[in-house]
Amino acid sequence: MVVSPSTMAAVRASGAVPNAEFLLSAEGVRKEFPGVVALDDVQFRLKRGSVHALMGENGAGKSTLMKVLAGIYTPDKGEVCLKGVHIRLKSPLDALENGIAMIHQELNLMPFMTVAENIWIRREPKNRFGFVDHGAMRRMTEELLQRLNISIDPEIEVRELSVANRQMVEIAKAVSYNSDVLIMDEPTSALTEREVAHLFQIIRDLKAQGIGIVYITHKMNELFEIADEFSVFRDGKYIGTHASTDVTRDDIIRMMVGREITQMFPKEEVPIGDVVLSVKGLSDGRFFRDVSFEVRAGEILGVAGLVGSGRSNVAETVFGVTPAKAGTVELFGKQVDIKSPTVAIQHGLAFLTEDRKDTGCLLVLNILENMQIAVLQDKFVKAGFVQESAIEDACETMAKQLRVKTPNLYERIENLSGGNQQKALIGRWMLTNPKILILDEPTRGIDVGAKAEIHRLVTEMARRGVAVVMISSEMPEVLGMSDRIMVMHEGRVTGFLNRDEATQIKVMELAAQ
C-alpha cells in the first residue's frame, strides 16, 4: 500500500509511526531522462541517528537518487519507504512536510531577502491582524541560530553573506523544519577548515537527536571523519554499502571508478622558461592590495589561502573582469591594459571561474554552445563565417577527452551534473590553446577519477609551455601540483614557497598571518 504524503505527515505529527529498521529506504528505483538512464534498479537504506555517505563519480546517480527522495523527481519504477511506510512524494514541499529536507550543492536562497525571511518563508509568524510578526520571526531565528552555534545577524540580507555563511543559513533552514532526514549535497565545497569542523559538530549533534543524514561528497577525508557507512554508485547502478571502518580509501576509489587510480597528482618536471606573466603592485581598492607575482612558461603557480583571502579577486582583475585601481600587468615583458575578458583572451589568457553556476555556465544553452563561446572570435571563423563542422568536431573531441557524460553536445548544460558542467567549462578554455591558464578551484565538485584526468591535463599544458596559475582550497592539490606556491591572507601576499620546501604546516602558517 502506498501512503499519500498528507497521510504520512499526519502519522508523523501524531508520533504514531511504524517501527521500522530503516528511517528512509529506496528499492528498485529507476529514473530515465532523454537518452540517459540515470538510475538503474538502485537501492538505498538510511538508519536512524546515522550519517550515510554517497560516493561515486560525477553522473553516477547520487544526486538524482537524492532528488527522488526529496520529491524533486518522480521515479519511473521502484518504491520509497519512510519509517517502513511506502510513500509517493509529488514535490519538495511533500518531502519537507514529511520530514525530508535537502540542502543542494548550488544554494537556493533569495539574495534580497533577510536571513530570517529566507528561513521562515511560507511559514512566517503572524500577529493578530494577520500580518507578518517580524519581531517574533527575528526571535525564532536567533534561537535557531544560537542552537546551532551559528553567528549571523537574522536581519542581514543574504546577498551580503559569504558563500560559507549562506551554506550555514541553508542548514539552519533545513533544521527549522524539524526534519527526520537531512540530505546534504557537497556541503563543504566552499567552507574553510574551521567552518568544516563547525559543520561536523552540528551534524554530530543532529545525529545524537536521532536524525538521519545523507551526505554526498567527493572528499575522502570527510567520509572517514563523519560517516558511519557509505554506499557507492557507478554509471547509475548501485555497487555496494559498507561501514566506513571496514574499508580503505583505495577500496572506495576502486568501487567508484571500476579501476585503479595509480597517481592523483601526476606532476612532471618540465623545462621552466621565461617569465610570461608579471603582476606588480596590483590593487582593486577593495578585496586585495599591492599584489605582485610572476609566472614562467611551463610553470604551475599554486595560489593558496583561506576563503576571503582575495585569491579569486586577483584572478578576476588580471583577466579583466574587474578593474584595477593600481598596479601593472605585463605579458611577455610588455605592459598591457586588460580592460575586459575579450582583450584577455586576445592576449592568450584563459580563466576558469570559481562559481560555475553564476559566472561559468550559460545554463539555458547546450553543451556545444557553452564550449565554443570562447573560440568564436577568430579561431574557427573564416571570411566572417563560423566553421560549424570544425568547431563541433573540436568540441566533440574535447568532451570525449574530458569524459563529459552526456547523450550528445546538444543537451542543455543545466541538465548535467555539477562535475560534468565543470569539465565542459575546462574544455571551453582548452580549445583556445591559451598561453596563460588561470584555474580557480578547477576540481571543486569533481570526482576522484575526473580529478586525476584534469591534473594530467594541467601537467600536459605545462609540458607544452603554458604558464598555469592554479587557485585551490584543497591542500593536497596545491602541494601535489605546484612548482611554487603563493599564499595570501586578507588581500595581501604573505609569502612564496618552492615545491621542495612546501608543507601543509608552512602554507597554513602563511595563510593565517
C-alpha positions as CSV (number, residue, x, y, z in Angstrom):
1,M,0.0,0.0,0.0
2,V,1.3,3.5,-0.9
3,V,0.5,6.1,1.7
4,S,-0.1,9.7,0.5
5,P,2.3,12.4,1.7
6,S,-0.5,14.1,3.6
7,T,-1.4,10.9,5.4
8,M,2.2,10.2,6.3
9,A,2.6,13.7,7.5
10,A,-0.3,13.3,9.8
11,V,1.1,10.0,11.1
12,R,4.5,11.7,11.7
13,A,2.8,14.6,13.5
14,S,1.0,12.2,15.8
15,G,4.2,10.3,16.6
16,A,2.5,7.0,15.8
17,V,5.0,5.8,13.2
18,P,5.6,2.2,12.4
19,N,8.7,0.5,14.0
20,A,11.0,0.1,11.0
21,E,14.6,-0.9,10.8
22,F,15.4,1.9,8.4
23,L,14.4,5.6,8.7
24,L,14.3,6.0,4.9
25,S,14.8,3.4,2.1
26,A,14.5,3.0,-1.6
27,E,14.3,-0.2,-3.5
28,G,14.5,-1.0,-7.3
29,V,14.4,2.7,-8.2
30,R,14.8,3.6,-11.9
31,K,14.9,7.0,-13.5
32,E,15.4,7.8,-17.1
33,F,16.0,11.1,-18.9
34,P,16.1,11.5,-22.7
35,G,19.0,9.3,-23.9
36,V,20.2,8.6,-20.3
37,V,19.4,6.0,-17.7
38,A,20.3,8.0,-14.6
39,L,19.3,5.3,-12.1
40,D,19.1,1.6,-12.9
41,D,17.4,-0.6,-10.2
42,V,19.2,1.1,-7.3
43,Q,18.7,0.7,-3.6
44,F,19.5,2.8,-0.5
45,R,18.8,2.5,3.2
46,L,19.3,5.1,5.9
47,K,19.4,4.2,9.6
48,R,18.2,6.5,12.4
49,G,20.8,8.6,14.0
50,S,23.5,7.8,11.4
51,V,25.5,9.6,8.7
52,H,25.3,7.7,5.4
53,A,27.7,9.0,2.7
54,L,27.0,8.6,-1.0
55,M,30.1,8.2,-3.2
56,G,30.6,8.0,-6.9
57,E,31.9,9.7,-10.0
58,N,30.0,12.7,-11.5
59,G,27.0,11.3,-13.3
60,A,26.9,8.1,-11.1
61,G,23.4,8.9,-10.0
62,K,23.9,10.1,-6.4
63,S,22.2,13.5,-6.8
64,T,19.4,12.0,-9.0
65,L,18.6,9.5,-6.3
66,M,18.5,12.2,-3.6
67,K,16.2,14.3,-5.8
68,V,13.9,11.3,-6.0
69,L,14.0,11.0,-2.2
70,A,13.4,14.8,-1.8
71,G,10.4,14.8,-4.1
72,I,12.0,16.7,-6.9
73,Y,11.9,13.8,-9.3
74,T,9.3,11.1,-9.6
75,P,10.8,7.6,-10.1
76,D,9.8,5.7,-13.2
77,K,10.0,2.5,-11.2
78,G,10.6,1.3,-7.6
79,E,9.4,2.4,-4.2
80,V,10.4,4.7,-1.4
81,C,9.7,4.0,2.2
82,L,9.7,6.4,5.1
83,K,9.8,4.7,8.5
84,G,8.5,1.5,7.0
85,V,5.6,3.1,5.1
86,H,5.6,3.3,1.3
87,I,5.2,6.9,0.1
88,R,5.0,8.7,-3.2
89,L,6.3,12.2,-3.0
90,K,4.9,14.6,-5.6
91,S,7.0,17.7,-4.8
92,P,9.8,19.1,-2.5
93,L,7.0,20.5,-0.3
94,D,5.6,17.0,0.2
95,A,9.1,15.9,1.3
96,L,9.5,18.8,3.7
97,E,6.1,18.1,5.3
98,N,7.2,14.5,5.8
99,G,10.4,15.5,7.4
100,I,12.8,15.1,4.5
101,A,14.9,18.2,3.8
102,M,17.7,18.6,1.1
103,I,20.5,21.2,1.0
104,H,21.6,21.4,-2.6
105,Q,25.1,21.9,-3.8
106,E,24.0,25.0,-5.7
107,L,22.4,27.1,-2.9
108,N,18.9,28.3,-3.5
109,L,18.4,31.3,-1.1
110,M,16.7,34.5,-2.0
111,P,19.5,37.1,-2.2
112,F,17.5,40.2,-1.5
113,M,15.6,38.8,1.5
114,T,17.0,38.7,5.0
115,V,18.3,35.5,6.8
116,A,15.1,35.3,8.8
117,E,12.9,35.7,5.8
118,N,14.7,33.0,4.0
119,I,14.5,30.5,6.8
120,W,10.8,31.0,7.5
121,I,9.5,31.7,4.0
122,R,5.9,30.5,3.7
123,R,5.9,29.8,7.5
124,E,6.2,33.4,8.8
125,P,4.7,34.0,12.3
126,K,1.6,36.3,12.1
127,N,0.3,38.8,14.5
128,R,-3.4,39.1,15.5
129,F,-4.1,41.3,12.4
130,G,-2.7,38.6,10.1
131,F,0.5,40.5,9.2
132,V,4.0,39.1,9.5
133,D,5.3,39.4,13.0
134,H,8.9,40.5,12.3
135,G,9.8,40.6,15.9
136,A,8.7,37.1,16.6
137,M,10.5,35.9,13.4
138,R,13.7,37.5,14.5
139,R,13.5,35.9,17.9
140,M,12.8,32.5,16.3
141,T,15.8,32.9,14.0
142,E,18.1,34.0,16.9
143,E,17.0,30.9,18.9
144,L,17.6,28.6,15.9
145,L,21.0,30.0,15.1
146,Q,22.1,30.0,18.7
147,R,21.1,26.3,19.0
148,L,23.3,25.6,16.0
149,N,26.1,27.9,17.3
150,I,25.9,30.0,14.1
151,S,26.8,33.6,14.4
152,I,24.8,35.5,11.7
153,D,22.6,38.6,12.1
154,P,19.0,37.5,11.2
155,E,18.3,40.9,9.7
156,I,21.2,40.9,7.2
157,E,20.3,40.3,3.5
158,V,21.6,37.0,2.2
159,R,23.4,38.8,-0.7
160,E,25.8,40.3,1.8
161,L,26.9,37.0,3.2
162,S,29.9,34.9,2.2
163,V,29.2,31.6,0.4
164,A,30.2,29.8,3.6
165,N,27.6,31.7,5.7
166,R,24.9,31.1,3.0
167,Q,25.6,27.4,3.4
168,M,25.0,27.8,7.2
169,V,21.7,29.6,6.5
170,E,20.6,26.7,4.3
171,I,21.5,24.2,7.1
172,A,19.5,26.3,9.6
173,K,16.6,26.4,7.2
174,A,16.6,22.7,6.8
175,V,16.8,22.1,10.6
176,S,13.9,24.5,11.2
177,Y,11.6,22.0,9.6
178,N,12.4,19.6,12.5
179,S,13.3,17.1,9.8
180,D,13.9,13.4,10.4
181,V,16.1,13.2,7.3
182,L,18.6,15.8,6.2
183,I,20.3,15.4,2.8
184,M,23.5,17.4,2.2
185,D,25.0,17.6,-1.3
186,E,28.6,18.7,-1.2
187,P,28.1,20.9,1.9
188,T,31.8,21.7,2.5
189,S,32.8,22.7,-1.0
190,A,33.1,26.4,0.0
191,L,34.0,26.1,3.7
192,T,37.3,26.7,5.5
193,E,38.7,24.0,7.7
194,R,37.3,25.8,10.8
195,E,33.9,26.0,9.2
196,V,34.0,22.4,8.2
197,A,34.8,21.5,11.8
198,H,31.8,23.6,12.9
199,L,29.5,21.8,10.4
200,F,30.7,18.4,11.5
201,Q,29.8,19.3,15.1
202,I,26.3,20.4,14.0
203,I,26.0,17.0,12.2
204,R,27.1,15.1,15.3
205,D,24.5,17.0,17.4
206,L,21.8,16.3,14.9
207,K,22.8,12.6,14.8
208,A,22.6,12.4,18.5
209,Q,18.9,13.6,18.3
210,G,18.1,10.6,16.0
211,I,18.2,12.5,12.7
212,G,19.4,10.5,9.7
213,I,21.8,12.4,7.5
214,V,22.6,11.6,3.9
215,Y,26.0,13.1,2.9
216,I,27.1,13.4,-0.7
217,T,30.8,14.2,-1.0
218,H,33.9,13.7,-3.2
219,K,36.3,14.3,-0.3
220,M,37.6,11.0,1.1
221,N,38.9,12.5,4.4
222,E,35.3,13.7,5.2
223,L,34.0,10.2,4.6
224,F,36.2,8.7,7.3
225,E,35.8,11.6,9.7
226,I,32.0,12.0,9.7
227,A,30.2,9.0,8.0
228,D,29.1,5.8,9.7
229,E,28.6,4.0,6.5
230,F,28.7,4.7,2.8
231,S,27.1,3.5,-0.5
232,V,28.8,3.6,-3.9
233,F,27.1,4.2,-7.2
234,R,28.7,3.9,-10.7
235,D,27.0,4.7,-14.0
236,G,23.6,4.8,-12.4
237,K,23.9,1.5,-10.7
238,Y,24.2,0.5,-7.0
239,I,27.6,-1.0,-6.3
240,G,27.5,-1.7,-2.6
241,T,27.3,-0.4,1.0
242,H,29.9,-0.8,3.7
243,A,30.7,0.6,7.2
244,S,33.4,3.3,6.9
245,T,35.6,1.4,9.3
246,D,35.7,-1.7,7.1
247,V,37.5,-0.2,4.0
248,T,40.4,1.9,2.9
249,R,40.5,4.9,0.6
250,D,41.8,2.8,-2.2
251,D,38.9,0.3,-1.8
252,I,36.4,3.1,-2.2
253,I,38.1,4.5,-5.3
254,R,38.2,1.1,-6.9
255,M,34.4,0.7,-6.3
256,M,33.7,4.2,-7.6
257,V,35.7,4.1,-10.9
258,G,36.0,0.4,-11.5
259,R,39.7,0.7,-11.9
260,E,42.9,1.7,-10.1
261,I,43.8,5.4,-9.8
262,T,47.6,5.0,-9.6
263,Q,48.6,8.6,-9.4
264,M,46.3,11.5,-8.3
265,F,48.9,14.2,-8.8
266,P,51.0,13.3,-12.0
267,K,53.4,16.2,-11.5
268,E,56.3,16.1,-14.0
269,E,59.5,18.1,-14.1
270,V,59.3,20.1,-17.3
271,P,61.6,22.9,-18.5
272,I,60.7,26.3,-17.0
273,G,61.0,29.1,-19.5
274,D,61.0,32.8,-19.4
275,V,58.5,35.0,-17.4
276,V,55.2,35.3,-19.4
277,L,53.0,37.0,-16.8
278,S,54.3,39.6,-14.4
279,V,51.9,41.3,-11.9
280,K,53.3,44.3,-10.0
281,G,51.6,46.2,-7.1
282,L,48.1,45.2,-8.3
283,S,45.2,46.5,-6.2
284,D,41.5,46.6,-6.7
285,G,40.8,49.1,-3.9
286,R,38.5,46.7,-2.0
287,F,39.5,43.0,-1.8
288,F,43.3,43.0,-2.3
289,R,46.2,45.4,-2.4
290,D,49.8,45.5,-3.6
291,V,49.9,42.0,-5.0
292,S,53.0,41.1,-7.0
293,F,54.0,37.8,-8.6
294,E,55.2,36.3,-11.8
295,V,54.7,33.0,-13.7
296,R,57.1,31.4,-16.2
297,A,56.3,29.3,-19.2
298,G,55.8,25.7,-18.2
299,E,55.4,26.6,-14.5
300,I,52.4,25.8,-12.3
301,L,52.0,28.5,-9.7
302,G,49.6,27.3,-6.9
303,V,47.7,30.0,-5.0
304,A,46.6,29.1,-1.5
305,G,44.8,30.9,1.2
306,L,41.6,30.8,3.3
307,V,38.2,31.8,1.9
308,G,38.1,35.6,1.8
309,S,41.9,36.0,1.2
310,G,41.4,37.7,-2.1
311,R,42.7,34.9,-4.4
312,S,39.8,34.9,-6.8
313,N,39.6,38.7,-6.9
314,V,43.2,38.9,-8.1
315,A,42.4,36.4,-10.9
316,E,39.4,38.4,-11.9
317,T,41.3,41.6,-12.1
318,V,44.2,40.0,-14.1
319,F,41.6,38.6,-16.6
320,G,39.8,42.0,-16.9
321,V,36.6,41.0,-15.2
322,T,37.0,43.8,-12.6
323,P,39.2,46.9,-13.0
324,A,42.5,47.5,-11.2
325,K,42.9,50.7,-9.1
326,A,46.7,50.4,-9.1
327,G,49.5,48.3,-10.4
328,T,50.5,46.8,-13.7
329,V,50.2,43.6,-15.7
330,E,53.0,42.6,-18.1
331,L,52.7,39.8,-20.7
332,F,55.9,38.6,-22.3
333,G,57.8,41.6,-21.0
334,K,55.3,44.2,-22.3
335,Q,52.8,46.1,-20.2
336,V,49.3,45.6,-21.3
337,D,45.9,47.2,-20.3
338,I,43.4,44.4,-20.0
339,K,40.1,46.2,-19.8
340,S,37.9,43.2,-20.5
341,P,37.9,39.4,-20.8
342,T,37.7,39.8,-24.6
343,V,41.1,41.6,-24.5
344,A,42.5,39.0,-22.1
345,I,41.5,36.1,-24.5
346,Q,43.1,38.0,-27.4
347,H,46.4,38.2,-25.4
348,G,46.3,34.4,-24.8
349,L,44.8,34.3,-21.3
350,A,42.1,31.8,-20.2
351,F,40.2,31.8,-16.9
352,L,38.1,29.1,-15.3
353,T,36.0,30.9,-12.7
354,E,35.3,29.6,-9.2
355,D,31.5,29.6,-9.5
356,R,30.4,27.5,-12.5
357,K,26.7,28.3,-12.0
358,D,26.8,32.1,-11.7
359,T,29.9,33.0,-13.8
360,G,30.7,29.9,-15.8
361,C,27.9,28.1,-17.4
362,L,25.2,29.7,-19.6
363,L,22.6,27.4,-18.2
364,V,19.9,27.8,-20.9
365,L,22.3,26.9,-23.7
366,N,23.5,23.5,-24.7
367,I,27.0,22.0,-24.2
368,L,28.2,22.8,-27.6
369,E,27.2,26.5,-27.3
370,N,28.9,26.7,-23.9
371,M,32.1,25.1,-25.1
372,Q,32.5,27.0,-28.3
373,I,31.8,30.5,-27.0
374,A,35.4,31.4,-26.2
375,V,36.7,30.5,-29.7
376,L,34.1,32.2,-31.8
377,Q,36.1,35.4,-32.2
378,D,38.6,34.2,-34.8
379,K,40.0,30.7,-34.4
380,F,37.0,29.0,-36.2
381,V,36.0,31.9,-38.3
382,K,36.9,32.3,-41.9
383,A,35.8,35.2,-44.1
384,G,33.3,36.2,-41.5
385,F,31.7,32.8,-41.3
386,V,31.8,30.3,-38.4
387,Q,33.2,26.9,-39.4
388,E,30.4,25.0,-37.7
389,S,31.6,21.5,-38.6
390,A,35.2,22.1,-37.5
391,I,34.2,23.7,-34.2
392,E,31.7,20.8,-33.5
393,D,34.4,18.2,-34.2
394,A,36.8,20.1,-31.8
395,C,34.2,20.3,-29.1
396,E,33.3,16.6,-29.5
397,T,36.9,15.6,-29.2
398,M,37.4,17.7,-26.1
399,A,34.3,16.4,-24.5
400,K,35.4,12.8,-25.0
401,Q,38.9,13.6,-23.7
402,L,37.4,15.0,-20.5
403,R,34.8,12.2,-20.3
404,V,31.8,14.6,-20.1
405,K,28.8,12.3,-19.6
406,T,26.1,13.4,-21.9
407,P,24.0,11.8,-24.7
408,N,25.2,14.5,-27.1
409,L,26.5,18.0,-27.2
410,Y,23.0,19.4,-27.8
411,E,21.9,18.6,-24.3
412,R,21.3,21.7,-22.2
413,I,24.2,22.1,-19.8
414,E,21.9,22.7,-16.8
415,N,20.9,19.0,-17.2
416,L,24.4,17.8,-16.5
417,S,25.8,17.1,-13.0
418,G,27.9,19.8,-11.4
419,G,31.1,17.9,-12.2
420,N,30.3,17.4,-15.8
421,Q,29.5,21.1,-16.1
422,Q,32.9,21.8,-14.7
423,K,34.6,19.5,-17.2
424,A,32.7,21.2,-20.1
425,L,34.0,24.6,-18.9
426,I,37.5,23.4,-18.7
427,G,37.1,22.1,-22.3
428,R,35.9,25.6,-23.3
429,W,39.3,27.1,-22.3
430,M,41.4,24.2,-23.6
431,L,40.0,24.9,-27.0
432,T,41.6,28.4,-27.0
433,N,45.1,26.9,-26.8
434,P,46.0,29.5,-24.1
435,K,49.5,30.7,-23.3
436,I,48.4,31.6,-19.7
437,L,45.8,29.4,-18.0
438,I,44.2,30.6,-14.7
439,L,42.2,27.9,-12.9
440,D,40.1,28.9,-9.9
441,E,39.1,25.7,-7.9
442,P,39.4,23.5,-11.1
443,T,38.4,20.3,-9.3
444,R,35.7,21.6,-7.0
445,G,32.8,19.1,-7.1
446,I,34.7,16.7,-9.3
447,D,35.0,13.0,-8.5
448,V,38.4,11.3,-8.0
449,G,38.6,9.8,-11.4
450,A,38.0,13.2,-13.2
451,K,40.3,14.9,-10.8
452,A,43.2,12.7,-11.9
453,E,42.3,13.4,-15.5
454,I,42.2,17.1,-15.0
455,H,45.5,17.0,-13.1
456,R,47.1,15.1,-16.0
457,L,45.7,17.7,-18.4
458,V,47.2,20.5,-16.4
459,T,50.5,18.7,-16.4
460,E,50.3,18.3,-20.2
461,M,49.5,22.0,-20.6
462,A,52.6,22.9,-18.6
463,R,54.7,20.5,-20.7
464,R,53.6,22.4,-23.8
465,G,54.9,25.6,-22.2
466,V,51.7,27.0,-20.9
467,A,52.0,29.1,-17.7
468,V,49.4,27.9,-15.2
469,V,48.0,29.8,-12.2
470,M,46.0,27.3,-10.1
471,I,43.9,28.6,-7.2
472,S,42.8,25.8,-4.9
473,S,41.4,25.3,-1.4
474,E,42.5,21.6,-1.4
475,M,45.9,21.4,0.2
476,P,46.9,18.1,-1.4
477,E,46.2,19.5,-4.8
478,V,48.2,22.7,-4.2
479,L,51.2,20.7,-2.7
480,G,51.0,17.9,-5.3
481,M,50.7,20.0,-8.5
482,S,52.6,23.3,-7.9
483,D,56.2,24.2,-8.8
484,R,55.8,27.2,-6.5
485,I,53.0,28.3,-4.1
486,M,51.9,31.9,-3.5
487,V,50.0,32.3,-0.2
488,M,47.5,35.1,0.5
489,H,45.8,36.4,3.6
490,E,43.2,39.1,3.9
491,G,44.0,40.6,0.5
492,R,47.8,40.6,0.5
493,V,50.6,38.1,-0.4
494,T,52.2,36.7,2.7
495,G,54.9,34.6,1.1
496,F,56.1,32.2,-1.6
497,L,57.2,28.6,-1.2
498,N,59.2,26.4,-3.6
499,R,57.9,22.9,-4.2
500,D,60.7,21.2,-2.3
501,E,60.2,23.3,0.8
502,A,56.4,23.5,0.9
503,T,54.4,21.6,3.6
504,Q,50.9,21.9,4.8
505,I,52.1,23.5,8.0
506,K,54.1,26.1,6.3
507,V,51.3,27.0,3.9
508,M,48.8,27.3,6.8
509,E,51.2,29.5,8.8
510,L,51.4,31.9,5.9
511,A,47.6,31.7,5.3
512,A,46.8,32.6,8.9
513,Q,49.2,35.5,9.3
